[in-house]
Amino acid sequence: MRTSLNNIARIEVHLLGSQKPTDALLFEARLLLDDCLQVEASAQKQVYSMVRQYSRKQLKQEIEAAHEQLFSQPEHLSFKQKITRLFFKS
């Protein structure tokens, strides 16, 4: 179990690029020699990618909700007009 946690930590440091160049080179060599480590690193990389995609989707939804609130509710009409004037000056 401890080896697994250590591998996760090593993979994370490698994927985030926060290693010294010599440590990164050593890790790359380990990846070449250890098929299990390759699979674990690939899986962890995929998980990070999925988390980033989910976070972007959540942020986009929050931005769209703020946009909807600011540009559709009557109490924000003056704000909407000011913004519109900034982009559509004649």
N, CA, C and O atoms as CSV, one atom per row, in Angstrom:
chain,resi,resn,atom,element,x,y,z
A,1,MET,N,N,0.824,-1.196,0.000
A,1,MET,CA,C,0.000,0.000,0.000
A,1,MET,C,C,0.871,1.263,0.000
A,1,MET,O,O,0.571,2.218,-0.717
A,2,ARG,N,N,1.920,1.276,0.780
A,2,ARG,CA,C,2.793,2.440,0.872
A,2,ARG,C,C,3.489,2.717,-0.459
A,2,ARG,O,O,3.650,3.871,-0.854
A,3,THR,N,N,3.899,1.656,-1.145
A,3,THR,CA,C,4.536,1.819,-2.444
A,3,THR,C,C,3.586,2.501,-3.414
A,3,THR,O,O,3.999,3.360,-4.192
A,4,SER,N,N,2.318,2.123,-3.372
A,4,SER,CA,C,1.317,2.718,-4.241
A,4,SER,C,C,1.179,4.216,-3.979
A,4,SER,O,O,1.109,5.005,-4.920
A,5,LEU,N,N,1.141,4.611,-2.708
A,5,LEU,CA,C,1.044,6.032,-2.370
A,5,LEU,C,C,2.295,6.789,-2.800
A,5,LEU,O,O,2.213,7.926,-3.264
A,6,ASN,N,N,3.442,6.156,-2.645
A,6,ASN,CA,C,4.691,6.782,-3.082
A,6,ASN,C,C,4.701,6.975,-4.595
A,6,ASN,O,O,5.128,8.016,-5.092
A,7,ASN,N,N,4.227,5.962,-5.323
A,7,ASN,CA,C,4.157,6.078,-6.785
A,7,ASN,C,C,3.226,7.216,-7.196
A,7,ASN,O,O,3.536,7.980,-8.109
A,8,ILE,N,N,2.084,7.324,-6.516
A,8,ILE,CA,C,1.140,8.398,-6.831
A,8,ILE,C,C,1.810,9.756,-6.626
A,8,ILE,O,O,1.681,10.653,-7.459
A,9,ALA,N,N,2.517,9.894,-5.523
A,9,ALA,CA,C,3.204,11.161,-5.230
A,9,ALA,C,C,4.282,11.444,-6.272
A,9,ALA,O,O,4.399,12.574,-6.746
A,10,ARG,N,N,5.061,10.443,-6.629
A,10,ARG,CA,C,6.118,10.635,-7.632
A,10,ARG,C,C,5.526,11.006,-8.996
A,10,ARG,O,O,6.030,11.889,-9.690
A,11,ILE,N,N,4.454,10.315,-9.358
A,11,ILE,CA,C,3.795,10.598,-10.642
A,11,ILE,C,C,3.248,12.022,-10.644
A,11,ILE,O,O,3.381,12.742,-11.634
A,12,GLU,N,N,2.642,12.418,-9.550
A,12,GLU,CA,C,2.082,13.765,-9.464
A,12,GLU,C,C,3.159,14.829,-9.639
A,12,GLU,O,O,2.978,15.784,-10.395
A,13,VAL,N,N,4.264,14.664,-8.949
A,13,VAL,CA,C,5.371,15.625,-9.066
A,13,VAL,C,C,5.855,15.670,-10.516
A,13,VAL,O,O,6.153,16.741,-11.047
A,14,HIS,N,N,5.929,14.515,-11.141
A,14,HIS,CA,C,6.390,14.460,-12.530
A,14,HIS,C,C,5.383,15.135,-13.473
A,14,HIS,O,O,5.770,15.924,-14.335
A,15,LEU,N,N,4.108,14.825,-13.308
A,15,LEU,CA,C,3.094,15.391,-14.192
A,15,LEU,C,C,2.965,16.906,-14.034
A,15,LEU,O,O,2.667,17.616,-14.994
A,16,LEU,N,N,3.190,17.387,-12.829
A,16,LEU,CA,C,3.095,18.826,-12.590
A,16,LEU,C,C,4.367,19.565,-12.970
A,16,LEU,O,O,4.409,20.795,-12.957
A,17,GLY,N,N,5.416,18.796,-13.313
A,17,GLY,CA,C,6.659,19.396,-13.772
A,17,GLY,C,C,7.427,20.128,-12.684
A,17,GLY,O,O,8.146,21.088,-12.962
A,18,SER,N,N,7.274,19.681,-11.456
A,18,SER,CA,C,7.951,20.371,-10.359
A,18,SER,C,C,9.179,19.603,-9.855
A,18,SER,O,O,9.551,19.700,-8.686
A,19,GLN,N,N,9.795,18.845,-10.756
A,19,GLN,CA,C,10.994,18.077,-10.406
A,19,GLN,C,C,12.246,18.788,-10.889
A,19,GLN,O,O,12.205,19.627,-11.789
A,20,LYS,N,N,13.338,18.435,-10.274
A,20,LYS,CA,C,14.634,18.859,-10.799
A,20,LYS,C,C,14.851,18.075,-12.092
A,20,LYS,O,O,14.340,16.964,-12.226
A,21,PRO,N,N,15.591,18.627,-13.033
A,21,PRO,CA,C,15.822,17.929,-14.303
A,21,PRO,C,C,16.408,16.521,-14.125
A,21,PRO,O,O,16.044,15.601,-14.857
A,22,THR,N,N,17.300,16.357,-13.168
A,22,THR,CA,C,17.895,15.027,-12.965
A,22,THR,C,C,16.854,14.041,-12.437
A,22,THR,O,O,16.855,12.872,-12.822
A,23,ASP,N,N,15.966,14.511,-11.554
A,23,ASP,CA,C,14.905,13.644,-11.038
A,23,ASP,C,C,13.912,13.287,-12.139
A,23,ASP,O,O,13.423,12.159,-12.203
A,24,ALA,N,N,13.618,14.252,-12.999
A,24,ALA,CA,C,12.705,14.003,-14.106
A,24,ALA,C,C,13.278,12.947,-15.051
A,24,ALA,O,O,12.558,12.067,-15.522
A,25,LEU,N,N,14.564,13.045,-15.320
A,25,LEU,CA,C,15.233,12.076,-16.186
A,25,LEU,C,C,15.206,10.679,-15.563
A,25,LEU,O,O,14.985,9.687,-16.258
A,26,LEU,N,N,15.430,10.609,-14.272
A,26,LEU,CA,C,15.383,9.335,-13.565
A,26,LEU,C,C,13.980,8.746,-13.604
A,26,LEU,O,O,13.814,7.542,-13.800
A,27,PHE,N,N,12.978,9.586,-13.418
A,27,PHE,CA,C,11.593,9.104,-13.467
A,27,PHE,C,C,11.248,8.592,-14.860
A,27,PHE,O,O,10.588,7.563,-15.002
A,28,GLU,N,N,11.696,9.312,-15.889
A,28,GLU,CA,C,11.463,8.870,-17.270
A,28,GLU,C,C,12.084,7.496,-17.503
A,28,GLU,O,O,11.495,6.654,-18.181
A,29,ALA,N,N,13.259,7.270,-16.948
A,29,ALA,CA,C,13.899,5.956,-17.079
A,29,ALA,C,C,13.081,4.885,-16.372
A,29,ALA,O,O,12.925,3.775,-16.881
A,30,ARG,N,N,12.558,5.223,-15.195
A,30,ARG,CA,C,11.702,4.263,-14.477
A,30,ARG,C,C,10.454,3.935,-15.289
A,30,ARG,O,O,10.008,2.788,-15.321
A,31,LEU,N,N,9.897,4.948,-15.942
A,31,LEU,CA,C,8.714,4.714,-16.778
A,31,LEU,C,C,9.014,3.731,-17.905
A,31,LEU,O,O,8.192,2.876,-18.234
A,32,LEU,N,N,10.188,3.863,-18.486
A,32,LEU,CA,C,10.571,2.967,-19.577
A,32,LEU,C,C,10.742,1.524,-19.106
A,32,LEU,O,O,10.470,0.581,-19.849
A,33,LEU,N,N,11.191,1.365,-17.874
A,33,LEU,CA,C,11.485,0.030,-17.356
A,33,LEU,C,C,10.312,-0.636,-16.646
A,33,LEU,O,O,10.277,-1.861,-16.535
A,34,ASP,N,N,9.361,0.144,-16.169
A,34,ASP,CA,C,8.279,-0.393,-15.338
A,34,ASP,C,C,6.926,-0.189,-16.025
A,34,ASP,O,O,6.380,0.914,-16.039
A,35,ASP,N,N,6.398,-1.280,-16.595
A,35,ASP,CA,C,5.113,-1.207,-17.291
A,35,ASP,C,C,3.984,-0.789,-16.361
A,35,ASP,O,O,3.095,-0.035,-16.758
A,36,CYS,N,N,4.016,-1.273,-15.137
A,36,CYS,CA,C,2.976,-0.933,-14.157
A,36,CYS,C,C,2.991,0.568,-13.867
A,36,CYS,O,O,1.936,1.196,-13.780
A,37,LEU,N,N,4.164,1.131,-13.720
A,37,LEU,CA,C,4.294,2.564,-13.477
A,37,LEU,C,C,3.792,3.362,-14.678
A,37,LEU,O,O,3.192,4.424,-14.513
A,38,GLN,N,N,4.035,2.854,-15.877
A,38,GLN,CA,C,3.524,3.509,-17.088
A,38,GLN,C,C,2.004,3.569,-17.062
A,38,GLN,O,O,1.410,4.606,-17.359
A,39,VAL,N,N,1.382,2.461,-16.707
A,39,VAL,CA,C,-0.080,2.397,-16.664
A,39,VAL,C,C,-0.616,3.354,-15.601
A,39,VAL,O,O,-1.579,4.081,-15.844
A,40,GLU,N,N,0.012,3.352,-14.420
A,40,GLU,CA,C,-0.415,4.234,-13.342
A,40,GLU,C,C,-0.257,5.698,-13.731
A,40,GLU,O,O,-1.140,6.511,-13.460
A,41,ALA,N,N,0.850,6.035,-14.359
A,41,ALA,CA,C,1.097,7.417,-14.777
A,41,ALA,C,C,0.089,7.848,-15.842
A,41,ALA,O,O,-0.417,8.970,-15.816
A,42,SER,N,N,-0.186,6.969,-16.749
A,42,SER,CA,C,-1.165,7.278,-17.790
A,42,SER,C,C,-2.553,7.491,-17.192
A,42,SER,O,O,-3.261,8.422,-17.575
A,43,ALA,N,N,-2.936,6.637,-16.260
A,43,ALA,CA,C,-4.245,6.758,-15.617
A,43,ALA,C,C,-4.332,8.061,-14.823
A,43,ALA,O,O,-5.346,8.757,-14.872
A,44,GLN,N,N,-3.275,8.381,-14.099
A,44,GLN,CA,C,-3.270,9.606,-13.302
A,44,GLN,C,C,-3.328,10.836,-14.202
A,44,GLN,O,O,-4.003,11.813,-13.879
A,45,LYS,N,N,-2.630,10.792,-15.314
A,45,LYS,CA,C,-2.662,11.897,-16.272
A,45,LYS,C,C,-4.069,12.087,-16.827
A,45,LYS,O,O,-4.535,13.213,-17.002
A,46,GLN,N,N,-4.737,10.973,-17.100
A,46,GLN,CA,C,-6.109,11.028,-17.614
A,46,GLN,C,C,-7.062,11.603,-16.556
A,46,GLN,O,O,-7.958,12.380,-16.886
A,47,VAL,N,N,-6.873,11.229,-15.313
A,47,VAL,CA,C,-7.709,11.758,-14.230
A,47,VAL,C,C,-7.521,13.266,-14.120
A,47,VAL,O,O,-8.501,14.000,-13.993
A,48,TYR,N,N,-6.277,13.739,-14.165
A,48,TYR,CA,C,-6.016,15.183,-14.102
A,48,TYR,C,C,-6.705,15.906,-15.255
A,48,TYR,O,O,-7.264,16.988,-15.074
A,49,SER,N,N,-6.661,15.308,-16.424
A,49,SER,CA,C,-7.303,15.903,-17.589
A,49,SER,C,C,-8.814,16.006,-17.386
A,49,SER,O,O,-9.423,17.026,-17.710
A,50,MET,N,N,-9.403,14.959,-16.856
A,50,MET,CA,C,-10.849,14.959,-16.610
A,50,MET,C,C,-11.228,15.988,-15.551
A,50,MET,O,O,-12.256,16.653,-15.678
A,51,VAL,N,N,-10.420,16.126,-14.521
A,51,VAL,CA,C,-10.685,17.117,-13.480
A,51,VAL,C,C,-10.611,18.524,-14.059
A,51,VAL,O,O,-11.448,19.369,-13.740
A,52,ARG,N,N,-9.613,18.786,-14.912
A,52,ARG,CA,C,-9.498,20.100,-15.556
A,52,ARG,C,C,-10.719,20.388,-16.426
A,52,ARG,O,O,-11.262,21.492,-16.393
A,53,GLN,N,N,-11.150,19.392,-17.204
A,53,GLN,CA,C,-12.317,19.581,-18.063
A,53,GLN,C,C,-13.564,19.876,-17.241
A,53,GLN,O,O,-14.357,20.751,-17.589
A,54,TYR,N,N,-13.731,19.139,-16.147
A,54,TYR,CA,C,-14.888,19.355,-15.280
A,54,TYR,C,C,-14.844,20.753,-14.675
A,54,TYR,O,O,-15.862,21.444,-14.618
A,55,SER,N,N,-13.661,21.167,-14.225
A,55,SER,CA,C,-13.510,22.496,-13.619
A,55,SER,C,C,-13.825,23.592,-14.628
A,55,SER,O,O,-14.488,24.575,-14.297
A,56,ARG,N,N,-13.351,23.424,-15.853
A,56,ARG,CA,C,-13.639,24.414,-16.901
A,56,ARG,C,C,-15.136,24.488,-17.173
A,56,ARG,O,O,-15.692,25.571,-17.351
A,57,LYS,N,N,-15.778,23.331,-17.202
A,57,LYS,CA,C,-17.218,23.289,-17.455
A,57,LYS,C,C,-17.967,24.000,-16.330
A,57,LYS,O,O,-18.898,24.763,-16.587
A,58,GLN,N,N,-17.564,23.753,-15.089
A,58,GLN,CA,C,-18.194,24.411,-13.950
A,58,GLN,C,C,-17.994,25.920,-14.014
A,58,GLN,O,O,-18.940,26.677,-13.794
A,59,LEU,N,N,-16.783,26.365,-14.313
A,59,LEU,CA,C,-16.490,27.786,-14.398
A,59,LEU,C,C,-17.299,28.442,-15.508
A,59,LEU,O,O,-17.816,29.547,-15.342
A,60,LYS,N,N,-17.405,27.759,-16.632
A,60,LYS,CA,C,-18.180,28.294,-17.750
A,60,LYS,C,C,-19.647,28.465,-17.348
A,60,LYS,O,O,-20.273,29.465,-17.700
A,61,GLN,N,N,-20.193,27.498,-16.615
A,61,GLN,CA,C,-21.580,27.594,-16.160
A,61,GLN,C,C,-21.767,28.767,-15.196
A,61,GLN,O,O,-22.776,29.470,-15.260
A,62,GLU,N,N,-20.795,28.977,-14.305
A,62,GLU,CA,C,-20.872,30.093,-13.366
A,62,GLU,C,C,-20.808,31.428,-14.102
A,62,GLU,O,O,-21.538,32.361,-13.766
A,63,ILE,N,N,-19.942,31.519,-15.099
A,63,ILE,CA,C,-19.821,32.752,-15.883
A,63,ILE,C,C,-21.107,33.013,-16.661
A,63,ILE,O,O,-21.577,34.149,-16.724
A,64,GLU,N,N,-21.673,31.971,-17.248
A,64,GLU,CA,C,-22.918,32.127,-17.993
A,64,GLU,C,C,-24.059,32.557,-17.078
A,64,GLU,O,O,-24.902,33.360,-17.477
A,65,ALA,N,N,-24.093,32.030,-15.852
A,65,ALA,CA,C,-25.133,32.416,-14.893
A,65,ALA,C,C,-24.988,33.887,-14.508
A,65,ALA,O,O,-25.984,34.604,-14.407
A,66,ALA,N,N,-23.753,34.338,-14.294
A,66,ALA,CA,C,-23.517,35.751,-13.963
A,66,ALA,C,C,-23.901,36.639,-15.138
A,66,ALA,O,O,-24.513,37.692,-14.958
A,67,HIS,N,N,-23.540,36.212,-16.333
A,67,HIS,CA,C,-23.896,36.967,-17.544
A,67,HIS,C,C,-25.410,37.069,-17.667
A,67,HIS,O,O,-25.952,38.144,-17.924
A,68,GLU,N,N,-26.074,35.965,-17.486
A,68,GLU,CA,C,-27.536,35.943,-17.588
A,68,GLU,C,C,-28.158,36.905,-16.574
A,68,GLU,O,O,-29.082,37.652,-16.897
A,69,GLN,N,N,-27.645,36.877,-15.360
A,69,GLN,CA,C,-28.177,37.745,-14.311
A,69,GLN,C,C,-27.928,39.220,-14.628
A,69,GLN,O,O,-28.830,40.046,-14.486
A,70,LEU,N,N,-26.719,39.550,-15.054
A,70,LEU,CA,C,-26.368,40.946,-15.305
A,70,LEU,C,C,-27.038,41.532,-16.539
A,70,LEU,O,O,-27.331,42.727,-16.573
A,71,PHE,N,N,-27.280,40.722,-17.535
A,71,PHE,CA,C,-27.792,41.263,-18.790
A,71,PHE,C,C,-29.267,40.994,-19.043
A,71,PHE,O,O,-29.784,41.367,-20.096
A,72,SER,N,N,-29.953,40.359,-18.112
A,72,SER,CA,C,-31.370,40.100,-18.365
A,72,SER,C,C,-32.282,40.670,-17.277
A,72,SER,O,O,-33.471,40.868,-17.526
A,73,GLN,N,N,-31.770,40.934,-16.105
A,73,GLN,CA,C,-32.627,41.428,-15.024
A,73,GLN,C,C,-32.736,42.948,-15.078
A,73,GLN,O,O,-31.739,43.637,-15.296
A,74,PRO,N,N,-33.930,43.465,-14.882
A,74,PRO,CA,C,-34.172,44.905,-15.019
A,74,PRO,C,C,-33.328,45.773,-14.080
A,74,PRO,O,O,-32.964,46.890,-14.447
A,75,GLU,N,N,-33.016,45.290,-12.894
A,75,GLU,CA,C,-32.248,46.117,-11.955
A,75,GLU,C,C,-30.816,46.353,-12.420
A,75,GLU,O,O,-30.128,47.217,-11.877
A,76,HIS,N,N,-30.362,45.607,-13.408
A,76,HIS,CA,C,-29.003,45.768,-13.934
A,76,HIS,C,C,-28.999,46.441,-15.314
A,76,HIS,O,O,-28.014,46.368,-16.048
A,77,LEU,N,N,-30.103,47.086,-15.647
A,77,LEU,CA,C,-30.232,47.695,-16.977
A,77,LEU,C,C,-29.175,48.773,-17.225
A,77,LEU,O,O,-28.618,48.841,-18.321
A,78,SER,N,N,-28.894,49.605,-16.242
A,78,SER,CA,C,-27.906,50.676,-16.464
A,78,SER,C,C,-26.509,50.086,-16.690
A,78,SER,O,O,-25.742,50.602,-17.502
A,79,PHE,N,N,-26.184,49.023,-15.985
A,79,PHE,CA,C,-24.903,48.342,-16.198
A,79,PHE,C,C,-24.827,47.791,-17.620
A,79,PHE,O,O,-23.815,47.937,-18.306
A,80,LYS,N,N,-25.893,47.171,-18.036
A,80,LYS,CA,C,-25.941,46.605,-19.391
A,80,LYS,C,C,-25.743,47.702,-20.439
A,80,LYS,O,O,-25.021,47.506,-21.417
A,81,GLN,N,N,-26.374,48.838,-20.236
A,81,GLN,CA,C,-26.257,49.934,-21.189
A,81,GLN,C,C,-24.825,50.487,-21.224
A,81,GLN,O,O,-24.312,50.796,-22.299
A,82,LYS,N,N,-24.179,50.613,-20.059
A,82,LYS,CA,C,-22.799,51.097,-20.009
A,82,LYS,C,C,-21.859,50.155,-20.764
A,82,LYS,O,O,-21.004,50.602,-21.529
A,83,ILE,N,N,-22.021,48.877,-20.547
A,83,ILE,CA,C,-21.181,47.882,-21.217
A,83,ILE,C,C,-21.430,47.915,-22.722
A,83,ILE,O,O,-20.488,47.871,-23.514
A,84,THR,N,N,-22.668,47.991,-23.102
A,84,THR,CA,C,-23.014,48.022,-24.522
A,84,THR,C,C,-22.386,49.242,-25.193
A,84,THR,O,O,-21.881,49.145,-26.311
A,85,ARG,N,N,-22.418,50.387,-24.515
A,85,ARG,CA,C,-21.827,51.602,-25.072
A,85,ARG,C,C,-20.316,51.478,-25.258
A,85,ARG,O,O,-19.751,52.034,-26.199
A,86,LEU,N,N,-19.668,50.744,-24.354
A,86,LEU,CA,C,-18.221,50.565,-24.473
A,86,LEU,C,C,-17.834,49.838,-25.764
A,86,LEU,O,O,-16.829,50.163,-26.398
A,87,PHE,N,N,-18.641,48.861,-26.135
A,87,PHE,CA,C,-18.308,48.036,-27.293
A,87,PHE,C,C,-18.941,48.485,-28.594
A,87,PHE,O,O,-18.500,48.088,-29.673
A,88,PHE,N,N,-19.971,49.311,-28.501
A,88,PHE,CA,C,-20.677,49.703,-29.722
A,88,PHE,C,C,-20.761,51.220,-29.844
A,88,PHE,O,O,-21.816,51.763,-30.170
A,89,LYS,N,N,-19.647,51.902,-29.582
A,89,LYS,CA,C,-19.615,53.360,-29.762
A,89,LYS,C,C,-19.682,53.659,-31.257
A,89,LYS,O,O,-19.067,52.981,-32.080
A,90,SER,N,N,-20.458,54.706,-31.578
A,90,SER,CA,C,-20.528,55.074,-32.996
A,90,SER,C,C,-19.830,56.357,-33.272
A,90,SER,O,O,-19.797,56.807,-34.417
